[in-house]
C-alpha cells in the first residue's frame, strides 16, 4: 500500500469515526422521522452514503439506495466503530464492486491491480447497505446492512446471516444511519413507539400466480427470482442459475462469473427484474422473458428445467 493510499484510508477512518457519534445520538437517529419534502431526505441519504461507500445505485422512484460490496479493511477490530475503512478500489477510488475470486471489479486481473497479496491466504470481509425512505411526510429512513466473507480458494464470498453476522456490522449500520441523520436533523421529529412497520422491513413474497401462461414450477421460480432481485440477495440468486448460464453473447458463461459481472454492474439486475412481467412459455421446456425473439439492444431472460428445478440458463443483450 502506498503512502497516498494509507492517507486516504486514515482520512476515511476519521470520517466514519466522526459519524459514529454517541449511543444516545444513534438511538435518536434510529427513532426519528423527517418532516420535510422527499427530495431533501433522499438527497441527504445519497450524499451521506456515497461519502462513506462511493459505489452505489440509487433509485429515487421507490426511495431506495443500494451500495455495491465494499471490502472491510479492519474487520478484526470487533465493535470498534472507528475501524470502518474500506480498501482502495481501482483508479484511487475507495471501495468497488466485488469481482471474481473476491477481488474488486474493474481493476484488472493482476494482484497488484486488485490490491491483493500475491498469495491469497487471508480471509476477506465485505459490507453493503440497502437504504430506504418510506411512508409519507414525515418520512422514515431505514438502513439495512449485509456482510459477507471470502475464504482463500472460494469462487465467491458467502453472506453472513443469523448467528454468523459479524460484530462489526451493526456499528457500520449505526454510523451510516447517523451520518444521514446529521444532514437533516433539523427536520427530525420523534417516531411514535407504536409506529407501524414499513413494508420494507418484511421480506417480499411474490405470489407465483402472478406469472400466468408458464408451467407452475417455472412460476414458483420466477416469483422467487423477483423477490431475490428486490433484496439484491446474491447468495440466494446463485442457486437459481444454471452452472453454465450464458451471460454474454461474446462467449461469457458460468454462474460465478455471471454473478461477479452483475454485482459490478447492478443495472443489469434491474433490467432482469424489469423483464419478469413479460414472461411466457416457449413450449414445455423453456420460458422466455419477454416472449419471442429479442429486439436488438434489448435483454432477454431464459429459464429451462434442469434435474431438480427450473434454472436461469441465459440472460444476454441481443445484438
C-alpha positions, 0 to 999 in steps of 0.5 A, a space after each residue: 500500500 502506498 503512502 497516498 493510499 494509507 492517507 486516504 484510508 486514515 482520512 476515511 477512518 476519521 470520517 466514519 469515526 466522526 459519524 459514529 457519534 454517541 449511543 444516545 445520538 444513534 438511538 435518536 437517529 434510529 427513532 426519528 422521522 423527517 418532516 420535510 419534502 422527499 427530495 431533501 431526505 433522499 438527497 441527504 441519504 445519497 450524499 451521506 452514503 456515497 461519502 462513506 461507500 462511493 459505489 452505489 445505485 440509487 433509485 429515487 422512484 421507490 426511495 431506495 439506495 443500494 451500495 455495491 460490496 465494499 471490502 472491510 479493511 479492519 474487520 478484526 477490530 470487533 465493535 470498534 466503530 472507528 475501524 470502518 475503512 474500506 480498501 482502495 478500489 481501482 483508479 484511487 477510488 475507495 471501495 468497488 464492486 466485488 469481482 471474481 475470486 473476491 477481488 474488486 471489479 474493474 481493476 484488472 486481473 493482476 494482484 497488484 491491480 486488485 490490491 491483493 497479496 500475491 498469495 491469497 491466504 487471508 480471509 476477506 470481509 465485505 459490507 453493503 447497505 440497502 437504504 430506504 425512505 418510506 411512508 409519507 411526510 414525515 418520512 422514515 429512513 431505514 438502513 439495512 446492512 449485509 456482510 459477507 466473507 471470502 475464504 482463500 480458494 472460494 469462487 465467491 464470498 458467502 453472506 453472513 446471516 443469523 448467528 454468523 453476522 459479524 460484530 462489526 456490522 451493526 456499528 457500520 449500520 449505526 454510523 451510516 444511519 447517523 451520518 444521514 441523520 446529521 444532514 437533516 436533523 433539523 427536520 427530525 421529529 420523534 417516531 411514535 413507539 407504536 409506529 407501524 412497520 414499513 413494508 420494507 422491513 418484511 421480506 417480499 413474497 411474490 405470489 407465483 400466480 402472478 406469472 400466468 401462461 408458464 408451467 407452475 414450477 417455472 412460476 414458483 421460480 420466477 416469483 422467487 427470482 423477483 423477490 431475490 432481485 428486490 433484496 439484491 440477495 446474491 447468495 440466494 440468486 446463485 442457486 437459481 442459475 444454471 452452472 453454465 448460464 450464458 451471460 454474454 453473447 461474446 462467449 461469457 458463461 458460468 454462474 460465478 462469473 455471471 454473478 461477479 459481472 452483475 454485482 459490478 454492474 447492478 443495472 443489469 439486475 434491474 433490467 432482469 427484474 424489469 423483464 419478469 412481467 413479460 414472461 411466457 412459455 416457449 413450449 414445455 421446456 423453456 420460458 422466455 422473458 419477454 416472449 419471442 425473439 429479442 429486439 436488438 439492444 434489448 435483454 432477454 431472460 431464459 429459464 429451462 428445467 434442469 434435474 431438480 428445478 427450473 434454472 436461469 440458463 441465459 440472460 444476454 443483450 441481443 445484438 
